[in-house]
Amino acid sequence: MKKDEQAHTLIDETIHQRTRLAIMSTLAPVESLDFNDLKAALDLSDGNLSTHLSALERAGYVTIAKGFRGRKPRTTVTMSAKGRQALKAYVDLLQSILDKTR
Amino acid sequence: MKKDEQAHTLIDETIHQRTRLAIMSTLAPVESLDFNDLKAALDLSDGNLSTHLSALERAGYVTIAKGFRGRKPRTTVTMSAKGRQALKAYVDLLQSILDKTR
């Protein structure tokens, strides 16, 4: 294995960071969630969740849509196809690393 | 689940950091390795490996023994019982997070 092919150097840090891993894992089975539901599910502050969602949005892993439900503002977070692909690659790679420890 | 019991907040950052995860995974099946073998296996620089080993040593997850093989200085890295326990807890927790994505 060449230096740039070492498993650990291939770990996607955008997903590996523990809060973003929690966000991606929570979105995976449902695709879309309200910002407030995601915040409640992971018990994060507005600021913390926003910061990590911005990082995921910059990577193209989620889209963030602002709208209204009735008169209430509502923000919906959706995992993109690229995000799903990246998460799958991350899970497969981590799995192969974790398997070494068994 | 209470705030301090959220799975992602329980991730052990000492192990989760990708280079240290690679070191712990490489040590797990063998318990002990020469510094130079570990360096070669993971294609790390002396400085980078030393820095991460120090962090693992401070956490009590590895012990580092300096000695000689003949006249050649030799440094042996060994996973401690505490390190093995921490790795097991980390793998189980990560597994439960990754399982959510399937």
N, CA and C atoms of all chains as a GROMACS GRO file, in nm:
protein
  612
    1MET      N    1   0.084  -0.120   0.000
    1MET     CA    2   0.000   0.000   0.000
    1MET      C    3   0.088   0.125   0.000
    2LYS      N    4   0.062   0.215  -0.091
    2LYS     CA    5   0.140   0.338  -0.097
    2LYS      C    6   0.096   0.434   0.013
    3LYS      N    7   0.183   0.532   0.038
    3LYS     CA    8   0.157   0.627   0.145
    3LYS      C    9   0.016   0.688   0.134
    4ASP      N   10  -0.019   0.731   0.014
    4ASP     CA   11  -0.149   0.798   0.000
    4ASP      C   12  -0.265   0.699  -0.008
    5GLU      N   13  -0.234   0.571   0.007
    5GLU     CA   14  -0.341   0.471   0.005
    5GLU      C   15  -0.357   0.405   0.142
    6GLN      N   16  -0.277   0.448   0.241
    6GLN     CA   17  -0.292   0.396   0.376
    6GLN      C   18  -0.434   0.422   0.424
    7ALA      N   19  -0.496   0.316   0.480
    7ALA     CA   20  -0.638   0.326   0.520
    7ALA      C   21  -0.665   0.452   0.603
    8HIS      N   22  -0.579   0.476   0.704
    8HIS     CA   23  -0.611   0.586   0.795
    8HIS      C   24  -0.604   0.723   0.729
    9THR      N   25  -0.522   0.735   0.624
    9THR     CA   26  -0.515   0.865   0.555
    9THR      C   27  -0.636   0.884   0.463
   10LEU      N   28  -0.710   0.777   0.438
   10LEU     CA   29  -0.829   0.786   0.353
   10LEU      C   30  -0.956   0.818   0.432
   11ILE      N   31  -0.944   0.821   0.564
   11ILE     CA   32  -1.063   0.852   0.646
   11ILE      C   33  -1.109   0.994   0.616
   12ASP      N   34  -1.236   1.005   0.581
   12ASP     CA   35  -1.297   1.134   0.545
   12ASP      C   36  -1.322   1.214   0.673
   13GLU      N   37  -1.238   1.315   0.696
   13GLU     CA   38  -1.247   1.391   0.822
   13GLU      C   39  -1.377   1.470   0.831
   14THR      N   40  -1.436   1.499   0.718
   14THR     CA   41  -1.564   1.573   0.721
   14THR      C   42  -1.670   1.489   0.790
   15ILE      N   43  -1.663   1.357   0.771
   15ILE     CA   44  -1.759   1.267   0.836
   15ILE      C   45  -1.706   1.214   0.969
   16HIS      N   46  -1.573   1.194   0.979
   16HIS     CA   47  -1.516   1.128   1.097
   16HIS      C   48  -1.536   1.210   1.225
   17GLN      N   49  -1.535   1.341   1.215
   17GLN     CA   50  -1.552   1.426   1.335
   17GLN      C   51  -1.681   1.381   1.406
   18ARG      N   52  -1.674   1.364   1.538
   18ARG     CA   53  -1.781   1.286   1.603
   18ARG      C   54  -1.920   1.347   1.596
   19THR      N   55  -1.931   1.480   1.599
   19THR     CA   56  -2.065   1.540   1.589
   19THR      C   57  -2.122   1.522   1.448
   20ARG      N   58  -2.032   1.538   1.346
   20ARG     CA   59  -2.080   1.523   1.208
   20ARG      C   60  -2.114   1.378   1.178
   21LEU      N   61  -2.040   1.284   1.238
   21LEU     CA   62  -2.073   1.142   1.223
   21LEU      C   63  -2.212   1.114   1.281
   22ALA      N   64  -2.242   1.177   1.394
   22ALA     CA   65  -2.374   1.161   1.455
   22ALA      C   66  -2.483   1.219   1.366
   23ILE      N   67  -2.455   1.335   1.306
   23ILE     CA   68  -2.553   1.399   1.217
   23ILE      C   69  -2.578   1.309   1.095
   24MET      N   70  -2.471   1.263   1.033
   24MET     CA   71  -2.485   1.180   0.912
   24MET      C   72  -2.556   1.048   0.944
   25SER      N   73  -2.523   0.987   1.059
   25SER     CA   74  -2.586   0.861   1.099
   25SER      C   75  -2.735   0.880   1.126
   26THR      N   76  -2.769   0.996   1.181
   26THR     CA   77  -2.910   1.023   1.213
   26THR      C   78  -2.989   1.050   1.086
   27LEU      N   79  -2.925   1.118   0.989
   27LEU     CA   80  -2.993   1.148   0.862
   27LEU      C   81  -3.006   1.024   0.774
   28ALA      N   82  -2.910   0.932   0.782
   28ALA     CA   83  -2.903   0.821   0.687
   28ALA      C   84  -3.035   0.743   0.671
   29PRO      N   85  -3.099   0.702   0.781
   29PRO     CA   86  -3.219   0.620   0.762
   29PRO      C   87  -3.340   0.700   0.714
   30VAL      N   88  -3.337   0.834   0.730
   30VAL     CA   89  -3.457   0.914   0.702
   30VAL      C   90  -3.441   1.012   0.586
   31GLU      N   91  -3.319   1.037   0.546
   31GLU     CA   92  -3.285   1.131   0.438
   31GLU      C   93  -3.303   1.278   0.478
   32SER      N   94  -3.425   1.312   0.527
   32SER     CA   95  -3.451   1.452   0.564
   32SER      C   96  -3.498   1.465   0.708
   33LEU      N   97  -3.458   1.575   0.772
   33LEU     CA   98  -3.507   1.604   0.908
   33LEU      C   99  -3.515   1.755   0.925
   34ASP      N  100  -3.610   1.799   1.004
   34ASP     CA  101  -3.613   1.939   1.046
   34ASP      C  102  -3.490   1.968   1.131
   35PHE      N  103  -3.439   2.089   1.117
   35PHE     CA  104  -3.326   2.134   1.198
   35PHE      C  105  -3.356   2.110   1.347
   36ASN      N  106  -3.476   2.145   1.389
   36ASN     CA  107  -3.509   2.134   1.531
   36ASN      C  108  -3.517   1.989   1.580
   37ASP      N  109  -3.562   1.901   1.493
   37ASP     CA  110  -3.568   1.759   1.529
   37ASP      C  111  -3.427   1.700   1.540
   38LEU      N  112  -3.341   1.742   1.448
   38LEU     CA  113  -3.202   1.696   1.450
   38LEU      C  114  -3.132   1.747   1.577
   39LYS      N  115  -3.159   1.872   1.606
   39LYS     CA  116  -3.102   1.935   1.726
   39LYS      C  117  -3.145   1.860   1.852
   40ALA      N  118  -3.274   1.824   1.857
   40ALA     CA  119  -3.328   1.753   1.974
   40ALA      C  120  -3.273   1.609   1.979
   41ALA      N  121  -3.266   1.545   1.863
   41ALA     CA  122  -3.221   1.405   1.860
   41ALA      C  123  -3.078   1.393   1.912
   42LEU      N  124  -2.995   1.493   1.882
   42LEU     CA  125  -2.854   1.484   1.919
   42LEU      C  126  -2.820   1.574   2.039
   43ASP      N  127  -2.920   1.645   2.089
   43ASP     CA  128  -2.902   1.733   2.204
   43ASP      C  129  -2.786   1.832   2.182
   44LEU      N  130  -2.792   1.899   2.068
   44LEU     CA  131  -2.689   1.997   2.034
   44LEU      C  132  -2.746   2.138   2.048
   45SER      N  133  -2.657   2.236   2.063
   45SER     CA  134  -2.701   2.375   2.062
   45SER      C  135  -2.722   2.419   1.917
   46ASP      N  136  -2.801   2.525   1.896
   46ASP     CA  137  -2.821   2.582   1.763
   46ASP      C  138  -2.688   2.609   1.693
   47GLY      N  139  -2.598   2.674   1.768
   47GLY     CA  140  -2.472   2.716   1.709
   47GLY      C  141  -2.386   2.599   1.669
   48ASN      N  142  -2.379   2.501   1.755
   48ASN     CA  143  -2.297   2.383   1.729
   48ASN      C  144  -2.350   2.306   1.607
   49LEU      N  145  -2.482   2.284   1.604
   49LEU     CA  146  -2.541   2.213   1.491
   49LEU      C  147  -2.520   2.292   1.362
   50SER      N  148  -2.541   2.423   1.366
   50SER     CA  149  -2.524   2.507   1.247
   50SER      C  150  -2.382   2.499   1.193
   51THR      N  151  -2.285   2.506   1.282
   51THR     CA  152  -2.145   2.502   1.241
   51THR      C  153  -2.115   2.372   1.167
   52HIS      N  154  -2.160   2.259   1.223
   52HIS     CA  155  -2.129   2.131   1.162
   52HIS      C  156  -2.210   2.108   1.034
   53LEU      N  157  -2.334   2.159   1.031
   53LEU     CA  158  -2.413   2.147   0.907
   53LEU      C  159  -2.349   2.228   0.794
   54SER      N  160  -2.293   2.343   0.829
   54SER     CA  161  -2.226   2.424   0.726
   54SER      C  162  -2.108   2.348   0.666
   55ALA      N  163  -2.033   2.279   0.750
   55ALA     CA  164  -1.919   2.200   0.701
   55ALA      C  165  -1.968   2.088   0.608
   56LEU      N  166  -2.077   2.025   0.647
   56LEU     CA  167  -2.133   1.917   0.564
   56LEU      C  168  -2.191   1.973   0.434
   57GLU      N  169  -2.249   2.093   0.441
   57GLU     CA  170  -2.305   2.157   0.322
   57GLU      C  171  -2.192   2.197   0.225
   58ARG      N  172  -2.084   2.250   0.281
   58ARG     CA  173  -1.970   2.290   0.196
   58ARG      C  174  -1.914   2.169   0.122
   59ALA      N  175  -1.916   2.053   0.186
   59ALA     CA  176  -1.866   1.930   0.122
   59ALA      C  177  -1.968   1.873   0.024
   60GLY      N  178  -2.088   1.931   0.022
   60GLY     CA  179  -2.194   1.883  -0.067
   60GLY      C  180  -2.263   1.758  -0.015
   61TYR      N  181  -2.249   1.731   0.115
   61TYR     CA  182  -2.306   1.609   0.173
   61TYR      C  183  -2.451   1.628   0.219
   62VAL      N  184  -2.490   1.751   0.247
   62VAL     CA  185  -2.629   1.779   0.283
   62VAL      C  186  -2.674   1.906   0.210
   63THR      N  187  -2.805   1.918   0.194
   63THR     CA  188  -2.861   2.045   0.149
   63THR      C  189  -2.948   2.098   0.262
   64ILE      N  190  -2.954   2.230   0.272
   64ILE     CA  191  -3.028   2.294   0.380
   64ILE      C  192  -3.129   2.388   0.317
   65ALA      N  193  -3.258   2.359   0.339
   65ALA     CA  194  -3.364   2.439   0.276
   65ALA      C  195  -3.440   2.514   0.384
   66LYS      N  196  -3.455   2.645   0.363
   66LYS     CA  197  -3.531   2.726   0.459
   66LYS      C  198  -3.669   2.754   0.402
   67GLY      N  199  -3.772   2.731   0.481
   67GLY     CA  200  -3.908   2.756   0.434
   67GLY      C  201  -3.997   2.786   0.552
   68PHE      N  202  -4.124   2.766   0.532
   68PHE     CA  203  -4.222   2.792   0.639
   68PHE      C  204  -4.318   2.674   0.650
   69ARG      N  205  -4.358   2.646   0.773
   69ARG     CA  206  -4.473   2.558   0.794
   69ARG      C  207  -4.577   2.647   0.858
   70GLY      N  208  -4.680   2.683   0.781
   70GLY     CA  209  -4.772   2.787   0.826
   70GLY      C  210  -4.690   2.916   0.837
   71ARG      N  211  -4.696   2.980   0.955
   71ARG     CA  212  -4.619   3.104   0.970
   71ARG      C  213  -4.484   3.079   1.037
   72LYS      N  214  -4.460   2.954   1.073
   72LYS     CA  215  -4.336   2.922   1.145
   72LYS      C  216  -4.221   2.893   1.050
   73PRO      N  217  -4.108   2.961   1.069
   73PRO     CA  218  -3.993   2.928   0.984
   73PRO      C  219  -3.946   2.785   1.013
   74ARG      N  220  -3.900   2.721   0.908
   74ARG     CA  221  -3.864   2.580   0.920
   74ARG      C  222  -3.742   2.554   0.832
   75THR      N  223  -3.647   2.485   0.888
   75THR     CA  224  -3.526   2.454   0.813
   75THR      C  225  -3.516   2.303   0.800
   76THR      N  226  -3.504   2.257   0.677
   76THR     CA  227  -3.498   2.113   0.654
   76THR      C  228  -3.360   2.073   0.604
   77VAL      N  229  -3.305   1.971   0.665
   77VAL     CA  230  -3.173   1.920   0.628
   77VAL      C  231  -3.190   1.788   0.554
   78THR      N  232  -3.130   1.777   0.438
   78THR     CA  233  -3.145   1.656   0.356
   78THR      C  234  -3.008   1.604   0.316
   79MET      N  235  -2.988   1.474   0.329
   79MET     CA  236  -2.863   1.415   0.283
   79MET      C  237  -2.864   1.406   0.130
   80SER      N  238  -2.757   1.449   0.068
   80SER     CA  239  -2.748   1.443  -0.079
   80SER      C  240  -2.700   1.305  -0.124
   81ALA      N  241  -2.713   1.279  -0.252
   81ALA     CA  242  -2.661   1.152  -0.308
   81ALA      C  243  -2.510   1.144  -0.281
   82LYS      N  244  -2.442   1.257  -0.296
   82LYS     CA  245  -2.298   1.261  -0.270
   82LYS      C  246  -2.268   1.229  -0.123
   83GLY      N  247  -2.352   1.280  -0.034
   83GLY     CA  248  -2.336   1.253   0.109
   83GLY      C  249  -2.357   1.106   0.141
   84ARG      N  250  -2.456   1.049   0.078
   84ARG     CA  251  -2.486   0.907   0.101
   84ARG      C  252  -2.368   0.820   0.054
   85GLN      N  253  -2.316   0.857  -0.062
   85GLN     CA  254  -2.202   0.785  -0.119
   85GLN      C  255  -2.078   0.798  -0.026
   86ALA      N  256  -2.056   0.919   0.022
   86ALA     CA  257  -1.941   0.944   0.110
   86ALA      C  258  -1.957   0.869   0.242
   87LEU      N  259  -2.079   0.865   0.293
   87LEU     CA  260  -2.104   0.794   0.419
   87LEU      C  261  -2.081   0.644   0.400
   88LYS      N  262  -2.127   0.592   0.287
   88LYS     CA  263  -2.108   0.449   0.260
   88LYS      C  264  -1.958   0.416   0.253
   89ALA      N  265  -1.883   0.500   0.181
   89ALA     CA  266  -1.739   0.479   0.170
   89ALA      C  267  -1.673   0.486   0.308
   90TYR      N  268  -1.717   0.584   0.388
   90TYR     CA  269  -1.662   0.599   0.524
   90TYR      C  270  -1.691   0.476   0.609
   91VAL      N  271  -1.816   0.430   0.606
   91VAL     CA  272  -1.856   0.315   0.688
   91VAL      C  273  -1.777   0.191   0.647
   92ASP      N  274  -1.764   0.170   0.516
   92ASP     CA  275  -1.689   0.053   0.467
   92ASP      C  276  -1.543   0.058   0.513
   93LEU      N  277  -1.483   0.176   0.502
   93LEU     CA  278  -1.342   0.192   0.541
   93LEU      C  279  -1.325   0.172   0.692
   94LEU      N  280  -1.412   0.239   0.770
   94LEU     CA  281  -1.403   0.224   0.915
   94LEU      C  282  -1.422   0.078   0.955
   95GLN      N  283  -1.519   0.013   0.888
   95GLN     CA  284  -1.546  -0.127   0.917
   95GLN      C  285  -1.419  -0.210   0.897
   96SER      N  286  -1.348  -0.183   0.790
   96SER     CA  287  -1.227  -0.262   0.760
   96SER      C  288  -1.118  -0.234   0.864
   97ILE      N  289  -1.115  -0.111   0.917
   97ILE     CA  290  -1.017  -0.078   1.023
   97ILE      C  291  -1.059  -0.145   1.154
   98LEU      N  292  -1.187  -0.136   1.188
   98LEU     CA  293  -1.236  -0.195   1.313
   98LEU      C  294  -1.222  -0.348   1.311
   99ASP      N  295  -1.240  -0.407   1.193
   99ASP     CA  296  -1.229  -0.553   1.181
   99ASP      C  297  -1.090  -0.603   1.224
  100LYS      N  298  -0.988  -0.519   1.202
  100LYS     CA  299  -0.852  -0.557   1.240
  100LYS      C  300  -0.837  -0.574   1.391
  101THR      N  301  -0.927  -0.511   1.465
  101THR     CA  302  -0.911  -0.512   1.611
  101THR      C  303  -0.977  -0.635   1.674
  102ARG      N  304  -1.054  -0.707   1.597
  102ARG     CA  305  -1.129  -0.824   1.653
  102ARG      C  306  -1.038  -0.945   1.668
  103MET      N  307  -3.227   0.925   2.650
  103MET     CA  308  -3.082   0.940   2.669
  103MET      C  309  -3.048   1.082   2.715
  104LYS      N  310  -2.976   1.094   2.821
  104LYS     CA  311  -2.938   1.226   2.870
  104LYS      C  312  -2.825   1.284   2.786
  105LYS      N  313  -2.808   1.414   2.800
  105LYS     CA  314  -2.707   1.485   2.720
  105LYS      C  315  -2.570   1.416   2.729
  106ASP      N  316  -2.529   1.381   2.851
  106ASP     CA  317  -2.395   1.326   2.866
  106ASP      C  318  -2.391   1.177   2.830
  107GLU      N  319  -2.503   1.124   2.786
  107GLU     CA  320  -2.506   0.984   2.746
  107GLU      C  321  -2.525   0.969   2.594
  108GLN      N  322  -2.533   1.081   2.522
  108GLN     CA  323  -2.544   1.077   2.376
  108GLN      C  324  -2.426   1.001   2.320
  109ALA      N  325  -2.455   0.906   2.230
  109ALA     CA  326  -2.349   0.819   2.179
  109ALA      C  327  -2.229   0.899   2.129
  110HIS      N  328  -2.254   1.004   2.050
  110HIS     CA  329  -2.141   1.074   1.989
  110HIS      C  330  -2.054   1.146   2.091
  111THR      N  331  -2.113   1.185   2.205
  111THR     CA  332  -2.032   1.253   2.306
  111THR      C  333  -1.948   1.152   2.384
  112LEU      N  334  -1.980   1.023   2.369
  112LEU     CA  335  -1.904   0.919   2.439
  112LEU      C  336  -1.785   0.869   2.357
  113ILE      N  337  -1.774   0.914   2.232
  113ILE     CA  338  -1.663   0.869   2.148
  113ILE      C  339  -1.530   0.915   2.210
  114ASP      N  340  -1.442   0.821   2.232
  114ASP     CA  341  -1.312   0.847   2.294
  114ASP      C  342  -1.220   0.912   2.191
  115GLU      N  343  -1.200   1.044   2.206
  115GLU     CA  344  -1.122   1.119   2.106
  115GLU      C  345  -0.976   1.074   2.101
  116THR      N  346  -0.928   1.018   2.212
  116THR     CA  347  -0.790   0.970   2.212
  116THR      C  348  -0.772   0.859   2.109
  117ILE      N  349  -0.876   0.779   2.092
  117ILE     CA  350  -0.870   0.670   1.994
  117ILE      C  351  -0.927   0.712   1.858
  118HIS      N  352  -1.029   0.800   1.861
  118HIS     CA  353  -1.102   0.833   1.737
  118HIS      C  354  -1.013   0.906   1.635
  119GLN      N  355  -0.918   0.986   1.682
  119GLN     CA  356  -0.829   1.057   1.588
  119GLN      C  357  -0.768   0.955   1.492
  120ARG      N  358  -0.768   0.984   1.362
  120ARG     CA  359  -0.746   0.877   1.266
  120ARG      C  360  -0.609   0.811   1.272
  121THR      N  361  -0.504   0.886   1.303
  121THR     CA  362  -0.372   0.823   1.312
  121THR      C  363  -0.365   0.732   1.435
  122ARG      N  364  -0.423   0.779   1.546
  122ARG     CA  365  -0.420   0.696   1.668
  122ARG      C  366  -0.508   0.573   1.653
  123LEU      N  367  -0.618   0.586   1.580
  123LEU     CA  368  -0.703   0.469   1.552
  123LEU      C  369  -0.624   0.366   1.472
  124ALA      N  370  -0.544   0.414   1.377
  124ALA     CA  371  -0.460   0.323   1.297
  124ALA      C  372  -0.356   0.255   1.385
  125ILE      N  373  -0.295   0.330   1.476
  125ILE     CA  374  -0.194   0.274   1.566
  125ILE      C  375  -0.258   0.166   1.655
  126MET      N  376  -0.371   0.199   1.715
  126MET     CA  377  -0.439   0.104   1.806
  126MET      C  378  -0.484  -0.020   1.730
  127SER      N  379  -0.535  -0.003   1.607
  127SER     CA  380  -0.581  -0.118   1.527
  127SER      C  381  -0.464  -0.207   1.488
  128THR      N  382  -0.350  -0.146   1.463
  128THR     CA  383  -0.232  -0.222   1.422
  128THR      C  384  -0.174  -0.298   1.542
  129LEU      N  385  -0.180  -0.236   1.659
  129LEU     CA  386  -0.128  -0.302   1.780
  129LEU      C  387  -0.221  -0.413   1.829
  130ALA      N  388  -0.351  -0.397   1.808
  130ALA     CA  389  -0.450  -0.487   1.868
  130ALA      C  390  -0.421  -0.636   1.846
  131PRO      N  391  -0.394  -0.680   1.722
  131PRO     CA  392  -0.376  -0.824   1.702
  131PRO      C  393  -0.242  -0.876   1.755
  132VAL      N  394  -0.145  -0.787   1.777
  132VAL     CA  395  -0.010  -0.833   1.810
  132VAL      C  396   0.037  -0.793   1.950
  133GLU      N  397  -0.032  -0.698   2.011
  133GLU     CA  398   0.002  -0.644   2.144
  133GLU      C  399   0.126  -0.556   2.144
  134SER      N  400   0.240  -0.609   2.090
  134SER     CA  401   0.364  -0.531   2.091
  134SER      C  402   0.422  -0.517   1.950
  135LEU      N  403   0.484  -0.403   1.924
  135LEU     CA  404   0.554  -0.383   1.797
  135LEU      C  405   0.673  -0.290   1.821
  136ASP      N  406   0.781  -0.312   1.744
  136ASP     CA  407   0.889  -0.216   1.743
  136ASP      C  408   0.840  -0.083   1.685
  137PHE      N  409   0.891   0.025   1.740
  137PHE     CA  410   0.859   0.159   1.688
  137PHE      C  411   0.879   0.163   1.537
  138ASN      N  412   0.991   0.109   1.490
  138ASN     CA  413   1.023   0.118   1.347
  138ASN      C  414   0.928   0.035   1.260
  139ASP      N  415   0.882  -0.077   1.314
  139ASP     CA  416   0.786  -0.159   1.239
  139ASP      C  417   0.650  -0.090   1.230
  140LEU      N  418   0.612  -0.027   1.340
  140LEU     CA  419   0.486   0.048   1.343
  140LEU      C  420   0.493   0.166   1.246
  141LYS      N  421   0.607   0.231   1.247
  141LYS     CA  422   0.630   0.346   1.158
  141LYS      C  423   0.618   0.302   1.012
  142ALA      N  424   0.679   0.186   0.981
  142ALA     CA  425   0.676   0.136   0.843
  142ALA      C  426   0.536   0.089   0.806
  143ALA      N  427   0.468   0.021   0.900
  143ALA     CA  428   0.335  -0.033   0.871
  143ALA      C  429   0.237   0.078   0.836
  144LEU      N  430   0.253   0.192   0.903
  144LEU     CA  431   0.156   0.301   0.883
  144LEU      C  432   0.213   0.414   0.798
  145ASP      N  433   0.339   0.398   0.757
  145ASP     CA  434   0.405   0.499   0.674
  145ASP      C  435   0.398   0.638   0.736
  146LEU      N  436   0.438   0.645   0.864
  146LEU     CA  437   0.437   0.772   0.936
  146LEU      C  438   0.579   0.822   0.953
  147SER      N  439   0.593   0.952   0.977
  147SER     CA  440   0.724   1.006   1.011
  147SER      C  441   0.752   0.977   1.158
  148ASP      N  442   0.881   0.981   1.196
  148ASP     CA  443   0.920   0.965   1.338
  148ASP      C  444   0.842   1.060   1.428
  149GLY      N  445   0.840   1.186   1.386
  149GLY     CA  446   0.779   1.289   1.469
  149GLY      C  447   0.630   1.268   1.487
  150ASN      N  448   0.564   1.235   1.377
  150ASN     CA  449   0.420   1.215   1.381
  150ASN      C  450   0.383   1.096   1.469
  151LEU      N  451   0.455   0.984   1.449
  151LEU     CA  452   0.428   0.865   1.530
  151LEU      C  453   0.456   0.894   1.677
  152SER      N  454   0.568   0.961   1.706
  152SER     CA  455   0.604   0.993   1.845
  152SER      C  456   0.496   1.076   1.913
  153THR      N  457   0.448   1.177   1.842
  153THR     CA  458   0.345   1.265   1.898
  153THR      C  459   0.221   1.186   1.937
  154HIS      N  460   0.177   1.100   1.845
  154HIS     CA  461   0.053   1.025   1.873
  154HIS      C  462   0.075   0.917   1.978
  155LEU      N  463   0.194   0.857   1.980
  155LEU     CA  464   0.223   0.758   2.085
  155LEU      C  465   0.226   0.823   2.222
  156SER      N  466   0.277   0.945   2.228
  156SER     CA  467   0.279   1.016   2.356
  156SER      C  468   0.137   1.039   2.407
  157ALA      N  469   0.047   1.074   2.318
  157ALA     CA  470  -0.092   1.096   2.358
  157ALA      C  471  -0.153   0.965   2.410
  158LEU      N  472  -0.122   0.854   2.341
  158LEU     CA  473  -0.174   0.724   2.384
  158LEU      C  474  -0.111   0.681   2.517
  159GLU      N  475   0.017   0.715   2.533
  159GLU     CA  476   0.087   0.681   2.659
  159GLU      C  477   0.029   0.762   2.775
  160ARG      N  478   0.005   0.890   2.752
  160ARG     CA  479  -0.054   0.975   2.857
  160ARG      C  480  -0.189   0.920   2.903
  161ALA      N  481  -0.266   0.864   2.809
  161ALA     CA  482  -0.397   0.807   2.843
  161ALA      C  483  -0.383   0.670   2.909
  162GLY      N  484  -0.261   0.617   2.911
  162GLY     CA  485  -0.237   0.485   2.969
  162GLY      C  486  -0.276   0.371   2.876
  163TYR      N  487  -0.289   0.400   2.746
  163TYR     CA  488  -0.334   0.298   2.650
  163TYR      C  489  -0.218   0.217   2.592
  164VAL      N  490  -0.097   0.272   2.595
  164VAL     CA  491   0.022   0.198   2.551
  164VAL      C  492   0.135   0.223   2.649
  165THR      N  493   0.230   0.130   2.652
  165THR     CA  494   0.354   0.155   2.724
  165THR      C  495   0.466   0.155   2.620
  166ILE      N  496   0.568   0.236   2.645
  166ILE     CA  497   0.678   0.251   2.551
  166ILE      C  498   0.807   0.216   2.624
  167ALA      N  499   0.875   0.111   2.578
  167ALA     CA  500   0.996   0.064   2.646
  167ALA      C  501   1.116   0.084   2.555
  168LYS      N  502   1.220   0.150   2.608
  168LYS     CA  503   1.342   0.170   2.530
  168LYS      C  504   1.448   0.071   2.575
  169GLY      N  505   1.507   0.005   2.479
  169GLY     CA  506   1.610  -0.092   2.514
  169GLY      C  507   1.708  -0.107   2.398
  170PHE      N  508   1.776  -0.221   2.395
  170PHE     CA  509   1.872  -0.247   2.288
  170PHE      C  510   1.849  -0.386   2.231
  171ARG      N  511   1.871  -0.400   2.102
  171ARG     CA  512   1.884  -0.534   2.043
  171ARG      C  513   2.027  -0.539   1.992
  172GLY      N  514   2.113  -0.612   2.063
  172GLY     CA  515   2.256  -0.602   2.037
  172GLY      C  516   2.299  -0.460   2.072
  173ARG      N  517   2.363  -0.392   1.977
  173ARG     CA  518   2.406  -0.255   2.004
  173ARG      C  519   2.306  -0.152   1.953
  174LYS      N  520   2.204  -0.202   1.885
  174LYS     CA  521   2.106  -0.110   1.825
  174LYS      C  522   1.995  -0.070   1.923
  175PRO      N  523   1.972   0.060   1.939
  175PRO     CA  524   1.862   0.102   2.025
  175PRO      C  525   1.729   0.055   1.965
  176ARG      N  526   1.640   0.019   2.053
  176ARG     CA  527   1.514  -0.037   2.007
  176ARG      C  528   1.402   0.011   2.099
  177THR      N  529   1.293   0.055   2.039
  177THR     CA  530   1.180   0.104   2.118
  177THR      C  531   1.061   0.015   2.089
  178THR      N  532   1.005  -0.039   2.195
  178THR     CA  533   0.892  -0.131   2.179
  178THR      C  534   0.765  -0.068   2.234
  179VAL      N  535   0.660  -0.074   2.154
  179VAL     CA  536   0.530  -0.018   2.193
  179VAL      C  537   0.435  -0.133   2.224
  180THR      N  538   0.373  -0.129   2.340
  180THR     CA  539   0.284  -0.237   2.383
  180THR      C  540   0.149  -0.181   2.425
  181MET      N  541   0.043  -0.243   2.379
  181MET     CA  542  -0.090  -0.200   2.422
  181MET      C  543  -0.114  -0.250   2.564
  182SER      N  544  -0.162  -0.160   2.650
  182SER     CA  545  -0.188  -0.198   2.790
  182SER      C  546  -0.327  -0.261   2.800
  183ALA      N  547  -0.355  -0.322   2.914
  183ALA     CA  548  -0.490  -0.377   2.939
  183ALA      C  549  -0.593  -0.266   2.931
  184LYS      N  550  -0.556  -0.149   2.984
  184LYS     CA  551  -0.648  -0.034   2.979
  184LYS      C  552  -0.674   0.008   2.834
  185GLY      N  553  -0.568   0.004   2.751
  185GLY     CA  554  -0.582   0.039   2.610
  185GLY      C  555  -0.672  -0.059   2.537
  186ARG      N  556  -0.656  -0.186   2.569
  186ARG     CA  557  -0.738  -0.290   2.505
  186ARG      C  558  -0.885  -0.272   2.542
  187GLN      N  559  -0.907  -0.240   2.668
  187GLN     CA  560  -1.043  -0.217   2.717
  187GLN      C  561  -1.106  -0.094   2.648
  188ALA      N  562  -1.025   0.012   2.638
  188ALA     CA  563  -1.073   0.135   2.577
  188ALA      C  564  -1.101   0.113   2.428
  189LEU      N  565  -1.017   0.036   2.363
  189LEU     CA  566  -1.037   0.008   2.220
  189LEU      C  567  -1.164  -0.073   2.200
  190LYS      N  568  -1.186  -0.170   2.288
  190LYS     CA  569  -1.306  -0.252   2.278
  190LYS      C  570  -1.431  -0.165   2.294
  191ALA      N  571  -1.428  -0.077   2.394
  191ALA     CA  572  -1.542   0.012   2.417
  191ALA      C  573  -1.564   0.103   2.296
  192TYR      N  574  -1.454   0.152   2.240
  192TYR     CA  575  -1.462   0.240   2.122
  192TYR      C  576  -1.523   0.165   2.003
  193VAL      N  577  -1.473   0.044   1.978
  193VAL     CA  578  -1.521  -0.034   1.863
  193VAL      C  579  -1.670  -0.065   1.879
  194ASP      N  580  -1.711  -0.104   2.000
  194ASP     CA  581  -1.852  -0.135   2.023
  194ASP      C  582  -1.941  -0.013   2.000
  195LEU      N  583  -1.894   0.102   2.050
  195LEU     CA  584  -1.972   0.225   2.035
  195LEU      C  585  -1.980   0.266   1.888
  196LEU      N  586  -1.866   0.265   1.820
  196LEU     CA  587  -1.864   0.302   1.677
  196LEU      C  588  -1.953   0.209   1.598
  197GLN      N  589  -1.944   0.080   1.632
  197GLN     CA  590  -2.026  -0.019   1.563
  197GLN      C  591  -2.174   0.017   1.576
  198SER      N  592  -2.214   0.057   1.694
  198SER     CA  593  -2.356   0.088   1.716
  198SER      C  594  -2.395   0.213   1.636
  199ILE      N  595  -2.301   0.306   1.620
  199ILE     CA  596  -2.329   0.427   1.540
  199ILE      C  597  -2.334   0.390   1.392
  200LEU      N  598  -2.237   0.311   1.346
  200LEU     CA  599  -2.232   0.273   1.205
  200LEU      C  600  -2.354   0.188   1.167
  201ASP      N  601  -2.400   0.106   1.261
  201ASP     CA  602  -2.517   0.020   1.233
  201ASP      C  603  -2.640   0.103   1.196
  202LYS      N  604  -2.649   0.223   1.252
  202LYS     CA  605  -2.764   0.311   1.222
  202LYS      C  606  -2.768   0.352   1.076
  203THR      N  607  -2.654   0.346   1.010
  203THR     CA  608  -2.647   0.393   0.872
  203THR      C  609  -2.686   0.285   0.772
  204ARG      N  610  -2.699   0.163   0.816
  204ARG     CA  611  -2.726   0.052   0.723
  204ARG      C  612  -2.876   0.046   0.688
   0.00000   0.00000   0.00000
